[in-house]
Each structure stands twice: as C-alpha cells, then as structure tokens.
Amino acid sequence: MAAVGPFEASPHLAVAVSGGADSMALCLLAHGWSTLRGGRVSALTVDHGLRPGSRSDVLQVGKWLRGRGIEHTVLSWVGEKPATGIQEAARSARYGLITQWCVQSNVLHLLLGHHRQDQAETVLMRQCRASGLDGLAGMASVVETAEVRRLRPLLNTPPARLRAVLLAVGQPWIEDPSNSDPAYTRNRVRALLPRLSEGDSAVSSVIANSARMAQARMTLARAASTLLARCCQVYSCGYARFDARAMAAAPPEVAARALGGLMATIGGRMYAPAPEKLERVFFQLIRENTVAGVTLGRCRLDRSGDRVLVCRESRGLPSPRLMEVDGPTHWDGRFLIDCVASAGNGAGPVRLAALGASGVNQMGGAVERSPLCLHRVPRPARLALPALADDAGVLAVPHLDYQRPDVNEVPIRVKSICFQPHHVLSGGSHYLA
C-alpha cells in the first residue's frame, strides 16, 4: 500500500470485488489495513446480468463481506448488451458504474485485484497484438484519472498467496465459469503460460521484461512532460497552443509522446492516437511543415508560423441532451459541468449541446463585446464548447460569458464548469476551472 500512496488520514477505500479469490483477498487485506488507520472499506460488486445465477453469487458475496463488517454495494449493468465484444463492453460498464459510485460517495481511491499472473497474461496478449512500449509495460500500479485513483497493490503478488490468505481465515470464494472458457483470449493465454517453461520462470521472464518497459515508459513520460511544460499552454476553454520549433527540436519519440498526450487531453480521450499516425502528424505538421492543418484523435491541429493550435474538432460531438440538475455531469470526456435550477423565463426544456457553427452565428457580435474578453477563444475552439439551448436556440455559453438577450434568467444555470479531461496531461490531478 505504501507503493500506491499517499493516503489521507482515516482512508476510505473502494474495492472492486467480483467474488473471485483475488478480489476477495484484496478486500479482506484492505479492510485490515484501513481499520488499523481508522479508515474503512466499501466493497463494490457489479452484476453484469450475463449468466444465470449471477445475482445469487452477488448476494452471497455481500453476505460474506457484511459478516466481516465490510460495507457492500451491488451495482447493476442494465440495458441492452452487445452481441459482440461482450468482455470489453462489460469491462467498460464495470469501470463506469464503479467510478460513478466513487464520485458520488467522495471516495478517491479505487483498489483493483490484478496480480502477478494477470500482469503476465496482459503483457503476452499485448505482445501478440504488436503493442508498443506502453502496452508491453503492462498494467500500472497507479493510474490517475479525473475521478479516482485506480490502484493495483497486488501486481507483484502470485495468485497462490492470495488463495492462501483466504484459506487461512476460512473465507470461501466464487469460481466464475467464464474464466475457463477458451472462447476468450485471456483464458487461452492463461492455459498457455504453464507450458512455456517449468515452474514460474515464464511468468518471471514476462514480468521482468515488462518492468524494464515500464521504466522506459516512465523515463519517456517525464521527458515528454518536461517538453510540454516548456513549450505548451493549455487553456480552460479546452484548447492548447504549443511552439512548433521546440517540439521539432526534441527527439522524435519524446515529441510524439508529448503530442499524443496533448491530443488525448484536448480530444477528451483516455489514450493517444496510434503511434504511426502520430509520427506522420509530427513530421508533416511540425518537423517538415508541409501541411497547415490536420485532424486526428478527435482533435484539429492548425499551424500558423511557429505556433500550433490544438482544439477539439467539431465532428463527433455529443448529441443534444436534456440538462439535469441532480449533480455534476461529465461532457464529451472534457468538461465537468454542475448546474442548478433557477426561476427563469426560458421556453421549453433546456438542453446541453455543442455550440457549433450555427450557435456561433446566432450569437453574432455579442461575444466580441464580452467584458471578460473571452472572444479571444479561437473560432475552431468555440465550435466545440458546451452550450445551454432551448427551442429558440442558444440560451447561454458559460465560457464566452454569453446569455441570450431576450432571457432575463436561464431556467437552468451553470454553477461551475471545469476542464477535467479523461487523460490527465501532467500525470497528476491538475485541472483548469
């Protein structure tokens, strides 16, 4: 736990518990650790509803944990399930439900039960897909996101030791039959690992190689962060500018890492574009200056002289949706928006949508007269800003200090808006309000 800290006094930890041996052991260990420090654990189990008996298994997990004085919550994945890619969809839904609970419960630390064998399987799977440095480095023990810190304290622990913990305290666990289904790639890799060499040497070799890759990844990430700190400015309206000369002078692998991280941040994505695409953008736009602009990774990059503007492209923005006031909402993977109701005279329901070209045209010259001088936001970046609208058009655009003249008070107003992208550019939790 020291390696994945720091933690506040009396820490409140969320633990993802499937009911399998690994997550059950993690939950009991975390419970003992936090109790000694005056804290507590909340166990979270997601019922995916994908197999008969899943509900009874979830209820059994809750019964076990509550019997040990551990709070347990069941989160259900409801709605239509995809016909293909079910494991990836279930993983995404699971992380989404658990993260949402953490945000609503003000819990910063989310513990995940991945262990040494999981790490080896992950690296082998990524090697088969010809992953680059990031993939071969394996899972990170600490991942900072906009909402929580995802922590994997057991990455160096063999699964046999976790089962020994449960046997020592008389704690049963649930075996998920899908973990042995050869239809899934991970299960085939799991069956292959023991046949690669005697004993644990195959796992040890994979883990040692991934550790070297992880060290290289950290070194490259630090160099990219330093480069961005020297040549890039990120603005609270969700766009950035950087010096092309400084970027071009950096080693290509460092510049590509910096550019990819910047594009993930501005584009509202978790991950950077593919390395080969980043390399092409780097040489065409930055090193050789043969193009004036490109789009990639939900971003638009425009070069003028030695300055490059990076903003969210206007394609693929979220569809308009009814604005709610029951808590903050994360929009387009970029902005955290918190709204409150007010006694306004707007007509019809209030929707949250991208401003777009039509919204900019509707505002006319109002933005240019903004007392906050936010008209300096470049037009390409304005198009992707969040706006409140009703049936008559744009009601308000918080970033541009705009409110439609015929409305005395917007029925729903923005209390706060923060540029809080999925990808944290700095490697730490720093956001622009």
Stockholm file with secondary structure:
# STOCKHOLM 1.0

chainA/1-433         MAAVGPFEASPHLAVAVSGGADSMALCLLAHGWSTLRGGRVSALTVDHGLRPGSRSDVLQVGKWLRGRGIEHTVLSWVGEKPATGIQEAARSARYGLITQWCVQSNVLHLLLGHHRQDQAETVLMRQCRASGLDGLAGMASVVETAEVRRLRPLLNTPPARLRAVLLAVGQPWIEDPSNSDPAYTRNRVRALLPRLSEGDSAVSSVIANSARMAQARMTLARAASTLLARCCQVYSCGYARFDARAMAAAPPEVAARALGGLMATIGGRMYAPAPEKLERVFFQLIRENTVAGVTLGRCRLDRSGDRVLVCRESRGLPSPRLMEVDGPTHWDGRFLIDCVASAGNGAGPVRLAALGASGVNQMGGAVERSPLCLHRVPRPARLALPALADDAGVLAVPHLDYQRPDVNEVPIRVKSICFQPHHVLSGGSHYLA
#=GR chainA/1-433 SS CGGGCCCCSSCEEEEECCSSHHHHHHHHHHHHHHHHTTCEEEEEEEECCCSTTHHHHHHHHHHHHHHTTCEEEEEECCSCCCSSCHHHHHHHHHHHHHHHHHHHTTCCEEECCCCHHHHHHHHHHHHHTTCCHHHHTCCCSEEECSSCEEECTTTTSCHHHHHHHHHHTTCCCCCCGGGGCTTSHHHHHHHHHHHHSSTTHHHHHHHHHHHHHHHHHHHHHHHHHHHHHHHEEECTTSCEEEEHHHHHHSCHHHHHHHHHHHHHHHHTCSSCCCHHHHHHHIIIIIISCCCSEEEETTEEEEEETTEEEEEECSTTCCCCEECCCSSCEEETTTEEEEEEECCCCCCSCCEEEECHHHHHHHHTTTGGGCTTCGGGSCHHHHTTSEEEEETTEEEEEGGGTEECTTCSSCSEEEEEEEECCSSCTTSSCCCBC
#=GC SS_cons         CGGGCCCCSSCEEEEECCSSHHHHHHHHHHHHHHHHTTCEEEEEEEECCCSTTHHHHHHHHHHHHHHTTCEEEEEECCSCCCSSCHHHHHHHHHHHHHHHHHHHTTCCEEECCCCHHHHHHHHHHHHHTTCCHHHHTCCCSEEECSSCEEECTTTTSCHHHHHHHHHHTTCCCCCCGGGGCTTSHHHHHHHHHHHHSSTTHHHHHHHHHHHHHHHHHHHHHHHHHHHHHHHEEECTTSCEEEEHHHHHHSCHHHHHHHHHHHHHHHHTCSSCCCHHHHHHHIIIIIISCCCSEEEETTEEEEEETTEEEEEECSTTCCCCEECCCSSCEEETTTEEEEEEECCCCCCSCCEEEECHHHHHHHHTTTGGGCTTCGGGSCHHHHTTSEEEEETTEEEEEGGGTEECTTCSSCSEEEEEEEECCSSCTTSSCCCBC
//
